[in-house]
Amino acid sequence: MSYVVTGATGQVGSTVVDYLLKQSVPVHVVIRSAAKAESFRSRNIQVTIADLTDVEGLTKAFEGAKAVFAMNPPAYEKLDMQAVATSVSNALASAIKAAKVERVVVLSSIGSERSSKTGSIYTTHILEEALKESASQVVMIRAGSFTENWLSAVSAVKDGHSPVLGSVFQKLDQKISHVATNDIGRVASEYMLKTKGDINGLVIVELEGPELYSPNDIAKVVSDGLGKSILASAMSEEMMRELFNKFQWPKKNADDFIEMVQGFDDGTICWTTNEKVIRVKGKVTAADVLKKVLN
């Protein structure tokens, strides 16, 4: 019986794979690109080539799985990202039920309990709603803002393309929950590997890093790494839209991203106060993540 990982070529999915391999358990990945299959097979990983909307392909991959790591990869380039999320979520749910998977570990996000005013995060709300009753054991891992989201802005500073650290967040002193993808992958794999008696029904994990960070805090990490003072600077909505146009994002997806940022800024997107939620702190700091480009 293997451990199945969807989104295995992404930041989080690849980390889940790495942690599972360290435990010497059989791993099975579901990927869309046949060109990337050999990099997994060379590590003795079983590979299924299937789109995440392919119910038949997913069902075959999930059959006999000890646990499944399920996620909905962001689709900012698609015309309607929320419609894509609905298609993927429904396909995953159908396949999980058809394959009679006992345990599903789901990559979700801070704020996913909300059904409005969260912008892009609404896609993980869709995923949670579709999967919360798909198996007898469902673990929702609601992650804070990915620390890795700062890497492109940090690279722009280091490479001399920008004199300041561009921030989509407008409140430069406001601290928010960040978490490194390495911590997400580690915690997800740990929940996949737990014994049957350790998980009962639906479990919600709120996962954040060891510290909260504001944009100014991130700028301080960059300053220390580069040995010179770097200031954070809030990007205007016009600047963000110009950037998203370069990425060829449809207007609706750009609107959703900006609404998400506003949700972080005004406190709409935050941790719940539900006492049944498990709060977990990761180990990886912003300095650990950003040294990838600072060194």
ZANU-796684 format. One record per residue: y, x, z of N, C-alpha, C in turn. Coordinates in steps of 0.2 Angstrom, whole numbers, plus 5000, padded with zeros to 4 digits. Layout:
! ZANU-796684
YXZYXZYXZ/...
//
This chain:
! ZANU-796684
499450045000500050005000500650045000/501150034995501650084994502350054997/502850094997503550074999503950074993/504150014991504550004985505250004986/505550044981506350054982506650034975/507149984975507549964970508150004970/508450014964509150054964508950124966/508450154964508250224966508550274963/508950264958509350314955510050324958/510250274962510950274965510950314971/511550314974511750354980511250334986/511250274987510850254993510050244992/509950214986509150214984508850284984/509150334981508850394980508750424987/509250414992509150434999508550405002/508550345001507950305004507250335002/507250354995506650384992506550454996/507050494996506950555000506750555007/506950505011506750505017506050475018/505850425014505150405013504650465012/504850505007504450555005504350605011/504850615015504750665020504250635025/504150575025503650545030502950545026/502850565021502250575017501950505016/502350455014502050395012502050375005/501650335002501650324995502350284993/502650304988503350274986503250254979/503550194978503550164971504250144970/504550164964505250144962505250104957/505850054957505950014951506650034948/506550064942507150084938507250054932/507850054929507950024922507850074916/507950134918507950184912507350224912/506950224907506350264906506550334905/507150354903507350424903507350464910/507350424915507450444922506750444925/506250424922505550414925505250474927/505350524923504950594924505150624931/505850614932506050654938505750624944/505550564944505150534950504450544949/504150544943503450554943503250624944/503650674943503550744945503550754952/503750704956503650704963503150654966/502650644962502150594963502350524966/502850504963503150434964502950384958/502650334960502450284955503150244952/503150234946503750214943503650144939/504050094940504050034936504750034932/504750024926505350014922505449944921/505949914925506149844924506849834926/507149784923507849764925507749724931/508249724935508249684942508349604941/508349584935508349514933507649494930/507149544930506549534927506049514932/505949444933505549424939504849444938/504549444932503849464931503749534932/504249574930504149644931504249664938/504749634942504849644949504249624953/503949564951503349544955502749584955/502649614949502049664948502249724952/502849744952503049804956502949794964/503149734966503149724973502449704976/501949684971501249664974500949724978/500749704984500449754988500849804992/501549784991502049834995502049825002/502049885006502149875013502849855015/503349875011503949855012504349865006/504949825005505349834999506049845001/506349894998507049904999507449864993/507849814994508149774989508949784989/509249794984509949794983510149764977/510849754976511149724970511649784968/511549824963511949874961512649844959/513249874961513849844958513849844951/514149794948514249784941514949764939/515449814941516149804939516249804932/515849834928515949834921515749764917/515349724921515149664918515749604918/515649564913516149504913516249474919/515749454923515749414929515249444934/515449494938515049524943514749484948/515049424950514649374954514149344951/514149324944513649294941513049344940/513149404939512649454939512349464946/512749464951512449464958511949404959/512149344957511749284958511049294954/511149314948510549324944510049374947/510349434949509949484952509649464959/510049424963509749404969509249354969/509349304964508849254963508149284960/508249334956507649364953507249404959/507649444963507349474968506949424973/507249374975506949324979506349294977/506349274970505749244967505149294967/505349364965504849414965504549424972/504949434977504749444984504249394986/504449324985504049274987503349274983/503449284976502849274972502349334974/502549394976502149444978501949444985/502249394989502049384996502149455000/502749484998502949535002503149515009/502949555014503049545021503649565024/503949625022504549655024505049675019/505649655019506149665015506749695019/506949755017507549785019508149785014/508649755016509149735011509849775012/510049805007510749845007511249785007/511649775012512249735012512849765014/513349725016513949755018514349725024/514749765027515149735032515549675029/515649625032515949565030515549515026/514849525025514449485020514249425023/514449415030514249345033514849295030/515349315027515949275025515749255018/516049195016515949165010516549165006/517149185009517749185005518149245008/518749265004519249315005518949385007/518349395003518149465004518049494997/518249464992518249494985517549524983/517549584981516949614979516349604983/516449604990515949594995515549534995/515849484991515549414990514849424987/514749474983514149494979513549504984/513749534990513149544995513049484999/513549445000513449375003512949334999/513049334992512549304988511849334989/511849394989511149434990510849414997/511249415002510949395009510749325009/511149275006510949205006510249195002/510149234997509549224992508949254996/509049315000508449345003508349335010/508749295013508649295021508049255023/507749215018507149185020506549195015/506649255011506149275006505549305009/505549325015504949365018504949345025/504349355028504349345036504749395040/504849455037505249505040505849525035/506449505037507049525033507549565037/507749625035508249665038508849675034/509349645036510049655032510349715035/510449765031510849825034511549815031/512049795035512749785033513149855034/513249885029513549955030514349945029/514649995033515350005033515550025026/516150035025516450065019516150135017/515850145011515550215010516050265011/515850315015516350375015516350415008/515850405004515850444998516350414993/516650354995517150324990517750364990/517850414994518450454994518350514990/517750524988517550594984518050604978/518150544974518550554968519250574969/519550544974520250554976520250624979/519750644983519750714986519750764980/519250754975519250794970519850804966/520250744965520850754961521350794965/521350794971521850844975521550914974/520950924975520650994975520851024968/520750984963520751014956521451014954/521950994958522650994956522950944952/522550884951522750834947523150784951/523150784958523650744962523850784968/524450784970524750814976524550784982/524350714982524250674988523550644987/523350624993522650584993522750514992/522650494986522750424984522250374988/522550324991522150274995522250204993/521750164992521750094990521950054996/521850085002522050045008522750065009/523150005011523850015011524050035018/523750025023523950035030523650105032/524050155031523750225031523550245038/523750215043523550235050522950185053/522850135049522250095051521550115050/521250125056520550145056520050095054/519550105050519050065048518350095048/517850055048517250085048516950115042/516750175042516550215036515750235038/515350245033514750265034514450305028/514150355029513850405024513250375021/513150375014512550355011511950385014/511950445016511450475019511150445025/511650415029511450375035511150315033/511450285028511150215026510450225024/510350275020509650285017509150305023/509350345028508950355033508750295037/509250255039509150195043508750145039/508850135033508450085029507750115029/507650175028506950195028506550195034/506950205040506650195046506450115047/506850075045506650005046506049985041/506050015036505450005031504850025034/504850075038504250115041504050085048/504550045051504350015058503749985058/503349975064502749945064502949865064/502449825063502449755062502749725068/502549745074502849715080503549735082/503849775078504549805080505049755077/504849715072505349675069505149595069/505549555071505349485072505849445068/505649415062506049375058506649405055/507249375055507849405052508149455057/508349515055508649565059509349585055/509849585058510449605055510749665059/510849725055511049785057511749795055/512149815059512849835057512849915058/512949945052512950015052513550055050/513850095055514450135054514250205056/514750245054514650315055514850335062/514850395064515050415071515750405073/516150405068516850395070517250345065/517750305067518150265062518650315059/518850295053519350335050519850295046/520550325047521050295043521150335037/521550315032521750365026522050425029/522450425034522750485036522250525040/521750495043521250545045520850575040/520650545035520350575029520750635026/521450615026521950665023521850735028/521850725034521750775039521150815038/520550785036519950815034520050865028/520350835023520550865017520950925018/521450915022521950965024521551025027/521151015032520751065035520351105031/520051065026519551095021519951135016/520551115014520851155009521351205012/521451205019521951255022522651245020/522851185018523551165017523651085018/524251075020524351005022524350955016/523950905016523850855011524050785014/524450745011524650675014524250625010/524150575014523850515011524450475008/524250435002524750394999524450334997/524750274999524450214997524650194989/524050184986524150164979524450094978/524950084974525150014973524649974969/524749904969524249864965524349884958/524949894955524949914948524549974947/524650024951524250084950523450074950/523250034954522550014955522349984948/522749934946522549894940522549944934/522949994934523050044928522350084928/522150104934521550134935520950094933/520950034935520349994933520349974926/520949974922520949964915520650024912/520750084914520350144911519650144912/519450104918518650094919518450044914/518850004911518649944907518349894911/518649884917518449824921518749764919/518449704919518749644917519249624923/519749584921520249564926519949534932/519449494932519149454938518849504943/518549554940518249604945518749654948/519349664944519849704947520249664952/520249594951520549554956520149554962/519449544962519049544967519049614971/519149664968519149734971519849734976/520349714973521049714976520949664982/520649604981520549554987520149584993/519649624991519249664996519649715000/520049754996520449805000520949765004/521249705002521749675006521349645013/520749625012520249605017520149655023/520149715020520049775025520749785029/521249785025521949795028522149745033/521949675031522249625036521649605041/521149645041520649635047520149575045/520149545039519749485037519049515037/518949575034518349605033518249655039/517749635044517649675050516949655053/516749685058516149675061516149605064/515549575065515449515068515449525076/515549465080515449465087514849435089/514349425084513749395086513349445090/513149425096512749465101512049485098/511749445093511149455091511149515085/511749535083511749585078511649655082/511249695078511149765081511649815078/512049845082512549895080512249965080/512250005075511950065074512550115072/512550175075513050225073512650285070/512950305064512650355060512750425063/512550475059512650545062513150585057/513250565051513550605046514350585047/514750645047515450635048515750635041/516450625041516850625034516850695032/516950745037516950815035516250835032/515750815034515050825031515050805024/515250745023515250715016515750745011/516350755014516850785009516750865008/516350895012516250965010515950975003/515650925001515250924994515750944989/516450924990516950944985517450994987/517550994994518051044997517751114997/517151124997516951194998516851224991/
//
